Amino acid sequence: MERESLQATVERLAQSSGGQILASIREGLQRSLKFYVAFFLLGFIVAFPLTSAFIGWLVDEGRLPAGVEIIVISPVEFLFLQLRIAGYVGLTLVALMIVGQVAMHGLRHEAVVQRIQELDVSLPRPGPRLLAAGITSVLLMVAGLLYAWYGLIPLLLEYLTTDAQQAGLSTEWRLSNYAGFIVNLLSASAIGFQAPLLTTLVLRSGVATHQQLAASRRIIWFGAFVLGAFMSPPDPLSLFLVAMPIILLFEVAMLVDRFTRS
């Protein structure tokens, strides 16, 4: 009986407009797999020759906290770090493509068109909307990078360094760990700052209603802290500084949606 009830619930969700849109988006993403691979390789190939100069710039003494030395303990550590950074660039291009594709596909889906017609709202042309989504995504990504570079990273480096030095420990950092720390925080902020755009796309495409997202607020907040746990050092301050901007931006998007629809 419980299995039949669960199956009926799943089928009902699948037949809803949101479920249809999600299934359609999933099929579109699967068809575009070769383009994702191409974008990843493009970003990787372009970025890899520049990673050496970036790492050298990153470990410059003027950018390190006082008393910190960077060491390399493996012959291939530098190469693996270059591969890691180039991979992040490739994944960033793929993420931007997915955001644009979801925005375009959502606007073209018949369930979205039908819902907009029911609301008696003129359907915007996909070209300008796609361009606006792309520009917004890039601006949010830049805002996240600036937040991480000028606010988050200096604060955490100073906090972690001072904490270790006050305990009488020498501060020699492994190159891959230090650069990985920087890249992880930059990536987490760039991804997290997409929260208002993703929230708006979900709401305006009909995948979920305002009430449904509001009811899932605890899950979304928990997801923000999970992202912070994976992409930041294992201390409460880092977790808080990574997760809170995501939560605040999500809530701002929810407020804007509420007032613009009223």
ZIHU-V37792 format. One record per backbone hydrogen bond with DSSP energy under -0.5 kcal/mol. CO is the residue of the C=O (numbers start at 1). NH is the residue of the N-H. E is the energy in kcal/mol with one decimal. If there is no record, write none. Layout:
<<CO | NH | E> <CO | NH | E>>
//
This chain:
<<1 | 5 | -2.3> <2 | 6 | -2.5> <3 | 7 | -2.5> <4 | 8 | -2.4> <5 | 9 | -2.1> <6 | 10 | -2.4> <7 | 11 | -2.5> <8 | 12 | -2.2> <9 | 13 | -2.3> <10 | 14 | -2.3> <11 | 15 | -1.8> <12 | 16 | -0.8> <13 | 16 | -0.6> <13 | 19 | -0.6> <16 | 20 | -2.5> <17 | 21 | -2.3> <18 | 22 | -2.5> <19 | 23 | -2.4> <20 | 24 | -2.3> <21 | 25 | -2.7> <22 | 26 | -2.5> <23 | 27 | -2.1> <24 | 28 | -2.1> <25 | 29 | -2.6> <26 | 30 | -2.2> <27 | 31 | -2.1> <28 | 32 | -1.2> <30 | 33 | -1.3> <32 | 35 | -0.6> <32 | 36 | -1.9> <33 | 37 | -2.2> <34 | 38 | -2.0> <35 | 39 | -2.6> <36 | 40 | -2.6> <37 | 41 | -2.5> <38 | 42 | -2.3> <39 | 43 | -2.6> <40 | 44 | -2.6> <41 | 45 | -2.9> <42 | 46 | -2.3> <43 | 47 | -2.2> <44 | 48 | -2.4> <45 | 49 | -0.7> <47 | 50 | -1.3> <47 | 51 | -0.9> <48 | 51 | -1.2> <48 | 52 | -0.5> <50 | 54 | -1.9> <51 | 55 | -2.8> <52 | 56 | -2.3> <53 | 57 | -2.3> <54 | 58 | -2.1> <55 | 59 | -1.9> <57 | 60 | -0.9> <60 | 63 | -2.1> <60 | 64 | -0.6> <61 | 64 | -0.8> <65 | 68 | -1.6> <67 | 171 | -0.5> <69 | 173 | -3.0> <71 | 175 | -2.7> <74 | 77 | -1.2> <76 | 80 | -2.5> <77 | 81 | -1.9> <78 | 82 | -2.0> <79 | 83 | -2.3> <80 | 84 | -2.2> <81 | 85 | -2.4> <82 | 86 | -2.4> <83 | 87 | -2.1> <84 | 88 | -1.8> <85 | 89 | -1.8> <86 | 90 | -2.1> <87 | 91 | -2.4> <88 | 92 | -2.0> <89 | 93 | -1.9> <90 | 94 | -1.8> <91 | 95 | -2.5> <92 | 96 | -2.2> <93 | 97 | -2.0> <94 | 98 | -2.4> <95 | 99 | -2.2> <96 | 100 | -2.1> <97 | 101 | -2.5> <98 | 102 | -2.7> <99 | 103 | -2.1> <100 | 104 | -2.3> <101 | 105 | -2.9> <102 | 106 | -2.5> <103 | 107 | -1.5> <104 | 108 | -1.4> <105 | 109 | -1.2> <109 | 113 | -2.2> <110 | 114 | -2.7> <111 | 115 | -2.1> <112 | 116 | -2.5> <113 | 117 | -2.2> <114 | 118 | -2.1> <115 | 119 | -1.6> <116 | 121 | -2.2> <117 | 120 | -0.9> <122 | 124 | -0.5> <125 | 129 | -1.6> <126 | 130 | -3.0> <127 | 131 | -2.4> <128 | 132 | -2.6> <129 | 133 | -2.4> <130 | 134 | -2.4> <131 | 135 | -2.6> <132 | 136 | -2.6> <133 | 137 | -2.4> <134 | 138 | -2.2> <135 | 139 | -2.6> <136 | 140 | -2.6> <137 | 141 | -2.2> <138 | 142 | -2.5> <139 | 143 | -2.5> <140 | 144 | -2.4> <141 | 145 | -2.3> <142 | 146 | -2.6> <143 | 147 | -2.3> <144 | 148 | -2.3> <145 | 149 | -2.9> <146 | 150 | -2.5> <147 | 151 | -1.4> <147 | 152 | -2.3> <148 | 153 | -3.5> <151 | 155 | -1.3> <152 | 156 | -2.4> <153 | 157 | -2.8> <154 | 158 | -2.2> <155 | 159 | -2.1> <156 | 160 | -3.0> <157 | 161 | -2.5> <158 | 162 | -2.4> <159 | 163 | -2.0> <160 | 164 | -1.9> <161 | 165 | -2.7> <162 | 166 | -2.4> <163 | 167 | -0.8> <164 | 169 | -2.0> <165 | 168 | -1.6> <170 | 172 | -1.0> <171 | 69 | -2.1> <171 | 173 | -0.6> <173 | 71 | -2.8> <174 | 178 | -2.7> <175 | 179 | -2.8> <176 | 180 | -2.1> <177 | 181 | -2.1> <178 | 182 | -2.0> <179 | 183 | -2.9> <180 | 184 | -2.7> <181 | 185 | -1.8> <182 | 186 | -2.4> <183 | 187 | -2.7> <184 | 188 | -2.8> <185 | 189 | -2.1> <186 | 190 | -2.5> <187 | 191 | -2.6> <188 | 192 | -2.8> <189 | 193 | -2.2> <191 | 194 | -1.7> <192 | 195 | -1.7> <194 | 198 | -2.7> <195 | 199 | -2.5> <196 | 200 | -2.2> <197 | 201 | -2.6> <198 | 202 | -2.4> <199 | 203 | -2.2> <200 | 204 | -3.0> <201 | 205 | -1.9> <202 | 206 | -0.6> <202 | 207 | -1.0> <202 | 208 | -1.4> <203 | 206 | -0.6> <209 | 213 | -2.2> <210 | 214 | -2.4> <211 | 215 | -2.1> <212 | 216 | -1.2> <214 | 217 | -1.3> <216 | 220 | -2.2> <217 | 221 | -2.7> <218 | 222 | -2.5> <219 | 223 | -2.4> <220 | 224 | -1.9> <221 | 225 | -1.8> <222 | 226 | -2.0> <223 | 227 | -2.3> <224 | 228 | -2.1> <225 | 229 | -2.2> <226 | 230 | -2.0> <227 | 231 | -2.1> <228 | 232 | -0.9> <233 | 235 | -2.3> <235 | 239 | -2.1> <236 | 240 | -2.4> <237 | 241 | -2.4> <238 | 242 | -1.7> <239 | 243 | -2.3> <240 | 244 | -2.5> <242 | 246 | -0.6> <243 | 247 | -2.0> <244 | 248 | -2.8> <245 | 249 | -2.5> <246 | 250 | -2.1> <247 | 251 | -2.3> <248 | 252 | -2.3> <249 | 253 | -2.2> <250 | 254 | -2.0> <251 | 255 | -2.3> <252 | 256 | -2.6> <253 | 257 | -2.3> <254 | 258 | -2.1> <255 | 259 | -2.3> <256 | 260 | -2.3> <257 | 261 | -1.3> <258 | 262 | -0.8>>
//
